[in-house]
Amino acid sequence: MTNFTFHLSTKLYFGEDQEKRIGEILENYGFKNVLIVGGQHTLIKSGLLAIVEQSLKDKKIKYHIYRGITPNPEIRFVKEALEIAKQQEIDLILAIGGGSVIDVAKVVSVNFFYNGDPLDFNAYKAEPKKALPIGVILTHAAAGSEMSTSAVISDSATNFKQGFNSPLIRPLFAIENPKYTLTLSKEQTGIGVVDIMMHTLERYFNQSSDGLLSDSFAEALLKNVIYNAKKLLINPNDLEARANLMLANSFSHNGITGLGKPQKMPVHQLEHAVSGLFPYVPHGAGLAILFPSWARYYQPIDPAKFDQLGRNVFNLHHEDPMQNGLDAISELEKFFVSLGLSLKLSSFGIQEKDLDKLALIATKNKQIDVYHYLKPLNYESVVQVYRNCL
């Protein structure tokens, strides 16, 4: 086990009507002037914005609203929200939505005290030294950004999509009421389920010592997500299942399933190239396509870990550990398909001619390899992983 420091500073308010406490929560912290950032339509259609506004008015907390953030959020959203934040001299950013909205809030928070290019932190040209506090009201169980230290932003003009990590951007608090996920479609729910799983699966396949507690956390979380997702396939209105997925979402990406080991995410690197070049590809949908191809490439290289996944998550006990690992990948594929997701890049119009450009983006023009502790992926191997799920 490697040395680590872990500080989970996000306070979680979970359950029915917790969103109605937002004015009280902000008053207790002493915040007086808030920027609300949100998505396009759901914030209003769900009635959530009206609830939040009333709660803030009751506590005489001043607020400003910036809406319209889309999935795979662009840097322009950061710039527009940042301008409001600075003009109004706000003291907290309240993100109401899913991962895209929260990530915009995070990047605004560190740029509030920075005078350079707002993309500098995501491009690793600068490190944040200070940030505005962030609060979250979560409406989609997927990205786990409400408790994480990471934020991903795109710039379609340059096919750029990349995340950065800093403890400064872990939200101060998160409010989670699972009823706000009831309106999600089967596809949106499925995409979210994959995103939740990948944040833990990718940590799981980093180098581990024998009997590592975080691997046991990961296996339990994966089993729980699969169980509750299957319940939603039968009854999409199962609020208890949605509550469990929402909680798993937060714990999949807050670091606890990777304690004592590296926490690299190579499949995310491959997917960011895809949705960076093709912004209409939902992040979770891209992960569902890419992870099985990545896994089949690495199963012969790391057979013991894939065997462990098969035994402890899918209850597979083939005598041959190699076959057990392959069967585990097949079980994942079948599960993704049951969620209504594709396993082919071509389902999003991506063609053979696009693979070279994707690999160049993923490897930064062949300047870097895609991480794996036993055998990193070079440019040629990245092309092959893409081709195998074309």
Secondary structure, 3 states (H helix, E strand, C coil): CCCCCCCCCCEEEECCCHHHHHHHHHHHHCCCEEEEEECCCHHHHCCHHHHHHHHHHHCCCEEEEECCCCCCCEHHHHHHHHHHHHHHCCCEEEEEECHHHHHHHHHHHHHCCCCCCCCCCCCCCCCCCCCCCEEEEECCCCCCCCCCCEEEEEEHHHCEEEEEECHHHCCCEEEECHHHHCCCCHHHHHHHHHHHHHHHHHHHCCCCCCCCHHHHHHHHHHHHHHHHHHHHHHCCCCHHHHHHHHHHHHHHCCCHHHCCCCCCCHHHHHHHHHHHHCCCCCHHHHHHHHHHHHHHHHCCCCHHHHHHHHHHHCCCCCCCHHHHHHHHHHHHHHHHHHCCCCCCHHHHCCCHHHHHHHHHHHCCCCCCCECCCCCCECHHHHHHHHHHCC
